[in-house]
């Protein structure tokens, strides 16, 4: 009996150690700029001064005011800021102003790392560009598009610039013109998955609002479903948002199981964002 208890204690202790290791490995790590010499500095504790970085606060490796050559920067490490996922969710929930309130400080804070591999600035700036396009801010879209294009390693104009232009098309145009511009992005093989996912999502929103089209719901459903089916690597959050929208349109009793499957998937993808509550609410109403 004593031996069995001893063995049980050993197993429980081992499980506790494993759980602790998992917790530590999954803990949020602050975003840091890592240099070639192995030293690093938190992104909130550094600024740009001419061709160098300068520490704005004392850290593990650097004193306040100490300069660091920009050319030493190797990569960015740490977990992505949770505000980024939250902002994208708010954007896709048509809460554009709330999304901007999260994205603008992120873009400002991470700008210093824009050209360093592994940065989070490009993703945040692209999301802000979409938010500005949706809200009709053409000037800000142009500024961000230029800045993103200069920061990304690929030569030429960043693909999100073309997405922004499609979303900015004036409302006075025929609805078909904006739909065509967005649809063209989803069939252009040179476009990355995230651009295609956004284009398909906003195309579905646009088609759904066109009350002249008797088949608008069927067309919108197809466009929403393209996001998880054709562009799943475009991002968990936009996939979840598209799944929630598609489930709304699958309101016939015969398609209830499809709607449930989409909402269960959305719950997984929406974790840590405002979309989670929406997905859970709709899932509960169908169960």
C-alpha positions in Angstrom: 0.0 0.0 0.0 2.8 2.4 1.0 4.6 1.6 -2.2 1.5 2.3 -4.3 1.0 5.6 -2.6 4.6 6.5 -3.2 4.3 5.6 -6.8 1.1 7.7 -7.1 2.9 10.7 -5.5 5.7 10.4 -8.0 3.2 10.3 -10.9 1.4 13.4 -9.5 4.7 15.2 -9.0 5.8 14.4 -12.5 2.4 15.7 -13.9 2.8 18.9 -11.8 6.2 19.5 -13.2 5.1 18.9 -16.8 2.1 21.2 -16.2 4.4 23.9 -14.8 6.8 23.5 -17.8 3.8 23.9 -20.2 2.6 27.0 -18.4 6.0 28.6 -18.5 6.5 27.8 -22.2 3.1 29.3 -23.1 3.6 32.4 -20.9 3.4 35.6 -22.8 6.9 36.8 -23.8 7.4 40.5 -24.4 8.3 41.6 -27.9 12.0 42.3 -28.1 14.5 43.3 -30.7 17.3 40.7 -30.7 20.8 41.6 -31.9 23.5 39.6 -33.5 25.6 39.6 -30.3 22.8 37.7 -28.5 21.6 40.7 -26.5 18.1 42.0 -26.8 15.9 44.9 -25.7 12.1 45.2 -25.2 10.5 47.2 -28.0 8.9 49.6 -25.6 12.4 50.5 -24.2 14.1 51.6 -27.4 13.9 54.4 -29.9 15.5 55.3 -33.2 18.2 58.0 -33.2 19.7 58.6 -36.7 21.2 55.4 -37.9 21.2 53.8 -34.4 18.9 52.6 -31.7 19.0 54.3 -28.3 17.7 52.7 -25.0 15.0 54.9 -23.5 15.1 52.9 -20.2 17.6 50.7 -18.4 17.2 47.0 -19.3 19.0 43.7 -18.7 21.6 44.5 -21.3 21.6 48.2 -21.9 21.7 51.4 -19.8 19.3 54.3 -20.5 20.7 56.5 -23.3 23.1 53.8 -24.6 23.2 53.6 -28.4 23.1 50.3 -30.4 24.0 50.2 -34.1 20.8 49.5 -36.2 22.8 47.1 -38.4 23.1 44.7 -35.4 19.4 44.0 -35.3 18.8 40.3 -36.2 15.2 39.6 -35.6 12.1 40.3 -33.4 11.2 37.7 -30.7 8.3 37.4 -28.3 4.5 36.7 -28.5 2.4 38.8 -30.8 0.5 41.6 -29.1 -3.0 40.3 -28.2 -4.5 43.6 -29.2 -3.7 42.8 -32.8 -6.1 39.8 -32.9 -8.7 41.8 -30.9 -8.5 44.7 -33.4 -8.9 42.5 -36.4 -12.0 40.9 -34.8 -13.5 44.3 -34.1 -12.8 45.4 -37.7 -14.6 42.4 -39.1 -17.5 43.0 -36.7 -17.9 46.5 -38.3 -16.5 48.2 -35.2 -13.9 50.0 -37.2 -13.4 53.0 -34.9 -12.8 50.6 -32.0 -10.3 48.6 -34.1 -8.4 51.7 -35.0 -8.1 52.7 -31.3 -6.2 49.4 -30.8 -4.2 49.4 -34.1 -2.9 53.0 -34.1 -0.9 52.6 -30.9 0.4 49.3 -32.1 1.6 50.7 -35.4 3.3 53.5 -33.6 5.0 51.3 -31.0 6.2 48.7 -33.4 7.2 51.0 -36.3 10.8 50.9 -35.1 11.0 47.2 -36.0 9.2 47.5 -39.3 12.2 46.3 -41.4 13.5 43.7 -39.0 12.5 40.0 -39.6 9.8 38.6 -37.4 8.3 42.0 -36.7 4.6 42.6 -35.8 4.5 46.1 -37.4 3.7 44.9 -40.9 0.7 42.9 -39.8 -0.7 45.7 -37.6 -0.1 48.3 -40.4 -1.9 46.1 -42.9 -4.9 45.7 -40.6 -5.0 49.5 -40.0 -4.8 50.0 -43.8 -7.9 47.8 -44.2 -9.7 49.7 -41.4 -8.8 53.1 -43.0 -10.1 51.8 -46.4 -13.4 50.5 -44.9 -13.9 53.9 -43.2 -13.0 55.8 -46.4 -9.7 57.4 -45.3 -7.9 57.4 -48.7 -5.1 59.7 -47.5 -4.1 57.4 -44.6 -4.4 54.4 -46.8 -1.9 55.9 -49.3 0.5 56.8 -46.5 0.3 53.3 -44.9 0.6 51.6 -48.3 3.8 53.5 -49.1 5.3 52.8 -45.7 4.4 49.0 -45.8 5.8 48.7 -49.3 9.1 50.2 -48.2 9.3 47.9 -45.1 8.5 44.6 -46.8 11.4 42.6 -48.4 9.5 41.9 -51.7 10.1 44.5 -54.3 7.2 46.6 -55.5 3.9 47.6 -54.1 2.5 45.6 -51.1 -0.6 43.5 -52.1 -2.6 45.2 -49.4 -2.5 48.4 -51.3 -4.6 46.9 -54.1 -7.0 45.5 -51.5 -7.3 49.0 -50.0 -8.0 50.5 -53.4 -10.8 48.0 -54.0 -12.4 48.7 -50.6 -12.1 52.5 -51.2 -14.1 52.4 -54.5 -16.7 55.1 -54.3 -20.3 54.1 -53.4 -21.5 56.0 -56.4 -20.1 53.3 -58.7 -22.2 50.4 -59.8 -22.2 47.7 -57.1 -21.0 45.2 -59.7 -17.7 47.2 -60.1 -16.7 46.9 -56.5 -17.7 43.3 -56.4 -15.6 42.6 -59.5 -12.6 44.3 -58.0 -12.8 42.2 -54.9 -13.5 39.0 -56.7 -10.5 39.6 -59.0 -8.3 39.7 -55.9 -9.5 36.2 -54.8 -8.7 34.7 -58.2 -5.3 36.4 -58.6 -2.7 33.7 -57.9 -0.1 36.3 -57.0 -2.1 37.5 -54.1 -1.3 36.1 -50.6 -4.0 34.2 -48.7 -4.7 37.0 -46.2 -5.5 39.5 -49.0 -7.8 36.9 -50.6 -9.5 36.2 -47.3 -10.2 39.9 -46.7 -11.4 40.4 -50.2 -13.7 37.4 -50.1 -15.1 38.5 -46.7 -15.8 42.0 -47.8 -17.1 40.9 -51.2 -19.7 38.8 -49.3 -20.6 41.7 -47.1 -21.0 43.9 -50.2 -23.1 41.4 -52.2 -25.3 40.7 -49.2 -26.3 44.4 -49.0 -27.3 44.6 -52.7 -31.1 44.2 -52.4 -31.6 44.4 -56.1 -30.0 40.9 -56.4 -32.5 38.1 -55.6 -29.6 35.7 -55.3 -27.6 37.9 -53.0 -27.7 35.5 -49.9 -26.5 32.5 -52.0 -23.7 34.5 -53.5 -22.7 35.9 -50.1 -22.7 32.5 -48.6 -20.4 31.2 -51.3 -18.0 34.1 -50.7 -18.0 33.7 -47.0 -17.3 29.9 -47.3 -14.4 30.6 -49.6 -12.5 32.0 -46.7 -12.2 28.8 -44.6 -12.3 26.5 -47.7 -9.8 28.3 -50.0 -7.9 30.7 -47.8 -7.6 29.1 -44.4 -4.0 30.4 -44.0 -5.3 33.9 -44.2 -5.8 33.9 -40.5 -7.8 32.3 -37.7 -9.7 35.4 -36.9 -11.0 36.2 -40.4 -11.8 32.6 -40.9 -13.9 32.6 -37.7 -15.6 35.8 -38.7 -16.5 34.3 -42.1 -17.8 31.1 -40.5 -20.1 33.1 -38.2 -21.5 35.1 -41.2 -21.9 31.9 -43.2 -23.8 30.3 -40.3 -26.2 33.2 -40.3 -27.2 32.4 -43.8 -27.6 28.7 -43.3 -30.9 29.2 -41.5 -32.8 26.4 -43.2 -33.6 23.4 -40.9 -32.0 21.1 -43.4 -28.6 22.9 -43.1 -28.6 23.2 -39.3 -25.7 20.7 -38.9 -23.6 22.7 -41.3 -24.3 25.9 -39.4 -23.4 24.1 -36.1 -20.1 22.8 -37.6 -19.2 26.3 -38.8 -19.9 27.9 -35.4 -17.9 25.2 -33.5 -15.0 26.0 -35.7 -15.5 29.7 -35.2 -15.4 29.3 -31.5 -11.9 27.7 -31.8 -10.6 30.4 -34.1 -12.1 33.3 -32.2 -10.4 32.5 -28.9 -9.1 35.7 -27.3 -11.1 38.0 -29.4 -14.6 39.7 -29.2 -15.8 37.3 -31.9 -15.8 34.5 -29.3 -18.8 35.8 -27.5 -20.7 36.2 -30.8 -19.8 32.7 -31.9 -20.8 31.2 -28.6 -24.1 33.1 -28.5 -25.1 31.8 -32.0 -23.9 28.3 -31.2 -26.1 28.2 -28.1 -29.1 29.5 -30.0 -28.8 26.6 -32.5 -28.2 23.8 -30.0 
